[in-house]
Amino acid sequence: MNSKVNKPSSVLELHTDTSLEVVVDQVTAVLTDSDLSFGHGAESAEAEAVWLVLHACQAAAVEDVQWERRLKPAERRTVELCLSKRLHGKKPMAYILQQAWFAGLSFYVDERVLVPRSFLAEWIPDQFVPWIDPQRVHSVLDLCCGCGCIGIATALAFEDAKVVLSDISPEALEVASINIDRYDLGNRVSTHCGNRFAGLNQKFDLILCNPPYVSNQRMAKLPAEYVAEPEIGLRAGVDGLDFIRPFLAEAREFLTDKGCVVVEAGSASGAVELAWPDVTFTWLGTEHDEMVLFLLSVDELDQYNSTFQNSRTASY
């Protein structure tokens, strides 16, 4: 979308005699010139503009749209309304559209959950091969599940596995339940409410966790779009490890003899290395970052058990 057009001074200047391609350019220009932050399902103003127009057209993919056709009245109203909400409320577009994408799958989201953006999306479709033997995975825990996107995508990738979605927030689990129903996975995917492993009474072959990992310092600098998300899903103390420390001390008890954990440490990855310099973490590379997800086998959790136990309540 690179047609040269004049940017409208107001979203209300969209016209039904304008092509969808030009609408994308106009919306892109408005978003670009506004004090907005991107990264909640769209990495740029143009990507977000395309997403909004796809939503207005009720299209599932870019290839489903005839971009040269004219904007319909109902589509114009949808674009104008959603764009107005985005500009004035500075909420993520995902909340406005109540939709987010993860691992190529569509999920319902609202202000009760973080907007999906985990790097785990790059590994789930390939079943974490070669680090994990898919044939050994029969039970999965998605800890800090939020909307349930990680666990549901994993259930679809591991077709014989049963998955538990767990979160401390009952409100988040309400959203996760909507997504379980959307994919008709009620026979294999269940929900559990608790802090970390509290109340769980089984062992898992695979534990996936995208925990809070944003340090207090980083929290203070977050753009408005991130502040609109539930703080409980982001804030993790002085160094971003308030959740990861006790998690590593407790996880072994909930793994089978061949199990492993995969944890997203995100912006706290450096703090992970500093906190446990003697631990050999396996970092799973992603398209944008080589050190954001780490994997530990049950044997490694046994090997470093005393290290993790001694640091579980460390404070800085």
MOZI-V684753 format. One record per residue. SS is DSSP state (A for helix, B for strand, O for the rest). PHI is phi in whole degrees, 0 to 359 (999 if undefined). PSI is psi in radians with two decimals (999 if undefined). Layout:
SS/PHI/PSI
SS/PHI/PSI
//
This chain:
O/999/1.68
O/222/0.38
O/299/2.51
O/275/2.01
O/223/2.77
O/278/2.32
O/289/2.30
O/290/2.51
O/286/-0.32
O/217/2.56
A/297/-0.32
A/286/-0.09
A/271/0.09
O/295/2.48
O/234/2.63
O/284/-0.15
O/267/0.23
O/261/2.43
B/287/2.75
A/298/-0.60
A/298/-0.75
A/291/-0.65
A/302/-0.76
A/301/-0.77
A/296/-0.70
A/294/-0.80
A/296/-0.71
A/302/-0.76
A/296/-0.75
A/297/-0.81
A/296/-0.70
A/297/-0.68
O/273/0.07
O/257/2.76
O/277/1.30
O/236/2.76
O/241/2.47
O/246/2.92
O/131/0.05
O/254/1.07
O/103/-0.24
O/217/2.28
O/268/-0.06
O/208/2.93
A/297/-0.72
A/295/-0.76
A/298/-0.66
A/289/-0.62
A/296/-0.76
A/299/-0.79
A/302/-0.78
A/296/-0.74
A/292/-0.68
A/302/-0.75
A/297/-0.77
A/297/-0.58
O/273/-0.06
O/57/0.71
O/257/2.50
O/274/-0.41
O/208/2.80
A/302/-0.70
A/291/-0.18
A/275/-0.05
O/250/2.38
O/268/1.68
O/293/-0.34
O/277/-0.21
O/286/2.90
B/276/2.66
O/290/2.29
O/275/2.71
A/305/-0.78
A/295/-0.64
A/292/-0.70
A/300/-0.78
A/297/-0.70
A/296/-0.80
A/298/-0.82
A/297/-0.77
A/295/-0.85
A/293/-0.69
A/294/-0.69
A/298/-0.76
A/298/-0.69
A/294/-0.75
A/289/-0.72
A/271/-0.51
A/263/-0.34
O/53/0.54
O/273/2.70
O/303/2.49
A/302/-0.54
A/301/-0.65
A/290/-0.66
A/293/-0.74
A/273/-0.20
O/54/0.81
O/206/2.49
B/213/2.75
B/246/2.45
B/211/2.19
O/53/0.64
O/79/0.14
B/245/2.56
B/267/2.37
B/229/2.53
O/284/2.35
O/219/2.68
O/209/-2.97
O/294/-0.08
O/281/-0.21
O/223/2.78
O/293/2.66
O/284/2.22
O/303/2.31
O/198/0.40
O/291/2.49
O/292/-0.25
O/300/-0.38
A/302/-0.48
A/283/-0.36
A/255/-0.49
A/299/-0.82
O/301/-0.51
O/266/0.18
O/59/0.49
O/61/0.34
O/292/2.39
O/265/0.10
O/285/-0.39
O/231/2.43
O/272/1.88
A/304/-0.50
A/293/-0.31
A/267/-0.08
O/264/1.86
O/242/-0.30
B/219/2.35
B/226/2.44
B/245/2.17
B/258/1.76
B/267/2.39
O/65/0.92
O/287/-0.44
O/58/-2.18
O/286/-0.10
O/90/0.13
A/298/-0.70
A/294/-0.87
A/293/-0.68
A/291/-0.75
A/298/-0.64
A/291/-0.69
A/298/-0.63
A/285/-0.51
A/280/-0.64
O/252/1.53
O/293/-0.31
O/257/0.00
O/272/2.56
B/261/2.44
B/234/2.39
B/249/2.19
B/262/2.09
B/236/2.44
B/205/2.68
O/283/-0.31
O/262/2.02
A/299/-0.57
A/294/-0.69
A/297/-0.68
A/292/-0.47
A/297/-0.72
A/292/-0.74
A/301/-0.67
A/295/-0.63
A/300/-0.73
A/285/-0.55
A/300/-0.80
A/295/-0.66
A/302/-0.66
O/260/0.17
O/53/0.88
O/247/0.32
O/299/-0.35
O/278/-0.27
O/235/-0.28
B/240/2.22
B/233/2.93
B/244/2.69
B/215/2.40
B/252/2.15
O/179/2.83
O/272/2.08
O/52/-2.03
O/262/0.12
O/301/2.24
O/86/-0.13
O/276/2.40
O/230/0.57
O/219/2.95
O/252/2.68
B/234/2.60
B/283/-0.47
B/214/2.22
B/244/2.11
B/252/2.38
B/215/2.12
O/247/1.45
O/274/3.03
O/299/2.33
O/213/0.25
B/272/2.20
O/289/2.80
A/302/-0.69
A/296/-0.76
A/290/-0.61
A/302/-0.67
O/293/-0.28
O/249/0.10
O/292/2.47
O/294/2.92
A/302/-0.63
A/299/-0.64
A/282/-0.57
A/294/-0.45
O/290/-0.28
O/275/2.80
O/300/2.11
A/299/-0.55
A/299/-0.40
A/272/-0.07
O/241/-0.94
B/291/2.32
O/217/0.67
O/84/-2.93
O/300/-0.76
O/247/0.11
O/84/0.19
O/246/0.24
A/300/-0.54
A/270/-0.74
A/295/-0.62
A/302/-1.05
A/294/-0.53
A/302/-0.83
A/293/-0.48
A/283/-0.40
A/255/-0.37
A/298/-0.63
A/304/-0.65
A/297/-0.36
A/249/0.31
B/249/2.54
B/287/3.05
B/294/-0.32
B/244/0.30
B/279/3.04
B/203/2.88
B/242/2.53
B/235/2.14
B/236/2.36
B/270/2.06
O/259/-0.27
A/50/-2.23
A/292/-0.17
A/264/0.16
A/301/-0.73
A/297/-0.66
A/294/-0.57
A/299/-0.82
A/296/-0.66
A/289/-0.64
A/288/-0.59
O/229/1.21
O/295/-0.37
O/267/-0.06
O/269/2.32
O/269/1.65
O/278/2.43
B/268/1.93
B/268/2.21
B/268/2.02
O/292/2.58
O/231/3.04
O/301/-0.62
O/252/-0.22
O/205/2.32
O/271/-0.14
O/220/1.32
O/224/-0.50
B/244/2.34
B/236/2.62
B/239/2.39
B/227/2.28
B/278/2.91
A/299/-0.62
A/295/-0.67
A/290/-0.63
A/295/-0.61
A/293/-0.78
A/299/-0.71
O/256/0.34
A/305/-0.85
A/296/-0.62
A/298/-0.82
A/290/-0.64
A/295/-0.71
A/289/-0.35
A/253/0.05
O/297/-0.50
O/247/0.29
O/299/2.51
O/224/2.66
O/225/999
//
